[in-house]
Amino acid sequence: MLTGTDPGYAPRNTKAREMLANAWQARHPDEDITMAAQRAIGRVTVTYTAQTPGLDDTLAAFAKAGIPVRERRLEGQDAADFTAAHGDTFNVQPDYGDGWDGYDPERITDTVMQTAILSPGQAADQIAYLRDQGLPESSGSDNRSTGDEPSSLFEGSTNELEDAAPNNTEKSINPRRWKKRRKP
């Protein structure tokens, strides 16, 4: 397997990208593969009527997590209709998932966890944000699962105190060993 420091990595990587782009173009003549990639990134659209502390906190959270945000400001009658319909000054609509009104840290965290990671830098940003929210990177030893553990379902013994190794007092299956050996 080639890595970034191998001499043949760059040409093979470029060739693979070209093959993928050509295959995509053959299947989807109306769009480029970069257009499809942009749709898969997972952006967030924030529609707002006025700058509020909740909006600032929401935008700061998405910026810290490295999630791209499209901002849409409404003014005049559109802003009044929006406030009447939503009951808040801003609405968050992720590309994937349901939207919400106002500042909601739990929904922001859910959105961050559902967003595709496209680079090591973005992964670091998302992990840093989740760490700041107090979420563990992986389940720790203090987490307790419920239900049957897979390892306990397939053990040979139902009693945890019983030895899993065969009992040495039983005779061996090889009948040659049962005969008494005679000295010549």
C-alpha positions as CSV (number, residue, x, y, z in Angstrom):
1,M,0.0,0.0,0.0
2,L,1.3,3.4,-1.0
3,T,1.6,6.2,1.5
4,G,2.2,9.9,1.0
5,T,6.0,9.5,1.1
6,D,6.2,6.7,-1.5
7,P,7.5,7.9,-5.0
8,G,4.5,6.4,-6.8
9,Y,1.8,7.9,-4.5
10,A,1.1,11.2,-6.2
11,P,0.8,9.9,-9.8
12,R,-1.4,7.0,-8.7
13,N,-3.5,9.2,-6.5
14,T,-4.0,11.7,-9.4
15,K,-4.9,8.8,-11.8
16,A,-7.4,7.3,-9.3
17,R,-9.1,10.8,-8.9
18,E,-9.3,11.2,-12.7
19,M,-10.8,7.7,-13.1
20,L,-13.4,8.4,-10.4
21,A,-14.3,11.8,-12.0
22,N,-14.6,10.2,-15.5
23,A,-16.8,7.4,-14.1
24,W,-19.0,9.9,-12.3
25,Q,-19.3,12.0,-15.5
26,A,-20.3,9.0,-17.5
27,R,-23.1,8.1,-15.1
28,H,-24.2,11.7,-14.3
29,P,-23.6,13.8,-17.4
30,D,-25.5,16.8,-15.9
31,E,-23.2,17.4,-12.9
32,D,-19.5,17.3,-12.0
33,I,-18.3,15.1,-9.1
34,T,-17.2,18.3,-7.2
35,M,-20.9,19.4,-7.2
36,A,-21.9,16.1,-5.6
37,A,-19.1,16.3,-3.1
38,Q,-20.3,19.8,-2.1
39,R,-23.8,18.4,-1.3
40,A,-22.3,15.7,0.9
41,I,-20.3,18.0,3.1
42,G,-23.1,18.8,5.5
43,R,-23.5,22.5,5.9
44,V,-25.9,24.4,8.1
45,T,-28.1,27.2,7.0
46,V,-29.0,29.9,9.7
47,T,-31.8,32.2,8.8
48,Y,-32.1,35.2,11.2
49,T,-33.9,38.5,11.6
50,A,-31.6,40.1,14.2
51,Q,-28.2,39.6,15.8
52,T,-28.8,38.1,19.3
53,P,-26.5,36.5,21.9
54,G,-28.1,33.1,21.1
55,L,-27.3,33.5,17.4
56,D,-23.7,34.5,18.2
57,D,-23.3,31.4,20.5
58,T,-24.7,29.2,17.7
59,L,-22.5,30.6,15.1
60,A,-19.4,30.4,17.4
61,A,-20.2,26.7,18.2
62,F,-20.4,25.8,14.5
63,A,-17.2,27.8,13.7
64,K,-15.4,26.0,16.6
65,A,-16.5,22.6,15.3
66,G,-15.5,23.5,11.7
67,I,-19.0,23.2,10.3
68,P,-19.6,25.5,7.3
69,V,-22.5,27.9,7.9
70,R,-24.6,29.7,5.3
71,E,-26.2,32.8,6.8
72,R,-29.4,34.3,5.5
73,R,-30.7,37.6,7.0
74,L,-34.3,38.5,6.6
75,E,-35.5,42.1,6.8
76,G,-38.8,44.0,6.6
77,Q,-42.0,42.0,6.2
78,D,-40.1,38.8,5.7
79,A,-38.5,39.2,9.1
80,A,-41.9,39.9,10.7
81,D,-43.4,36.8,9.0
82,F,-40.5,34.7,10.1
83,T,-40.7,35.8,13.7
84,A,-44.4,35.1,13.7
85,A,-43.9,31.6,12.2
86,H,-40.9,30.5,14.3
87,G,-41.3,32.5,17.6
88,D,-37.6,33.2,17.7
89,T,-35.2,35.5,15.9
90,F,-33.3,32.7,14.1
91,N,-33.7,29.2,12.7
92,V,-31.0,26.6,12.1
93,Q,-31.5,24.1,9.3
94,P,-28.8,21.5,8.8
95,D,-28.4,19.8,5.4
96,Y,-29.0,16.5,7.2
97,G,-31.5,16.3,10.0
98,D,-34.3,18.4,11.4
99,G,-34.0,22.1,12.0
100,W,-34.7,24.0,15.2
101,D,-35.4,27.5,16.4
102,G,-33.1,29.4,18.8
103,Y,-30.0,28.4,20.6
104,D,-30.0,24.6,21.4
105,P,-26.6,23.2,22.5
106,E,-27.8,19.6,22.3
107,R,-29.0,19.9,18.7
108,I,-25.8,21.6,17.8
109,T,-23.8,18.7,19.2
110,D,-26.0,16.2,17.3
111,T,-25.4,18.1,14.1
112,V,-21.6,18.1,14.7
113,M,-21.7,14.4,15.3
114,Q,-23.7,13.7,12.1
115,T,-21.5,15.9,9.9
116,A,-19.0,14.1,7.5
117,I,-15.4,14.5,8.3
118,L,-13.4,15.4,5.2
119,S,-10.0,16.2,6.5
120,P,-7.8,15.6,9.6
121,G,-8.1,19.2,10.5
122,Q,-11.9,19.0,10.5
123,A,-11.7,15.9,12.6
124,A,-9.6,17.7,15.1
125,D,-12.0,20.7,15.2
126,Q,-15.0,18.4,15.8
127,I,-13.3,16.4,18.5
128,A,-12.2,19.6,20.2
129,Y,-15.8,20.9,20.2
130,L,-17.2,17.6,21.5
131,R,-14.5,17.5,24.2
132,D,-15.5,21.0,25.3
133,Q,-19.1,19.8,25.5
134,G,-18.0,17.1,28.0
135,L,-18.5,14.2,25.6
136,P,-16.0,11.4,25.8
137,E,-14.0,10.4,22.7
138,S,-14.9,6.8,23.3
139,S,-16.7,4.8,25.9
140,G,-14.7,4.6,29.1
141,S,-14.4,1.8,31.5
142,D,-17.0,3.4,33.8
143,N,-19.7,3.2,31.1
144,R,-22.1,0.3,31.8
145,S,-23.8,-1.6,29.0
146,T,-27.1,-3.3,29.3
147,G,-28.2,-6.6,28.0
148,D,-26.1,-9.7,27.2
149,E,-22.5,-9.1,26.4
150,P,-21.3,-10.9,23.2
151,S,-18.3,-12.4,25.0
152,S,-20.5,-14.0,27.7
153,L,-22.9,-15.5,25.1
154,F,-20.3,-17.7,23.6
155,E,-18.3,-18.9,26.5
156,G,-18.1,-22.6,27.1
157,S,-19.3,-22.5,30.7
158,T,-22.4,-21.1,32.2
159,N,-20.6,-20.8,35.6
160,E,-18.0,-18.1,35.8
161,L,-16.1,-20.0,38.5
162,E,-15.9,-23.2,36.4
163,D,-12.6,-23.9,34.6
164,A,-12.9,-23.4,30.8
165,A,-9.9,-25.8,30.2
166,P,-10.6,-29.5,29.8
167,N,-10.5,-31.6,33.0
168,N,-7.3,-33.6,33.3
169,T,-8.9,-36.5,35.2
170,E,-10.7,-37.7,32.1
171,K,-9.0,-40.4,30.0
172,S,-7.5,-39.2,26.7
173,I,-9.4,-40.0,23.5
174,N,-6.3,-41.8,22.0
175,P,-6.7,-45.5,22.8
176,R,-3.0,-46.2,22.4
177,R,-2.4,-44.3,25.6
178,W,-4.8,-46.6,27.5
179,K,-2.6,-49.7,27.1
180,K,0.0,-50.3,29.7
181,R,3.4,-50.1,28.3
182,R,5.7,-53.0,28.8
183,K,9.4,-52.8,29.1
184,P,11.3,-55.0,26.7
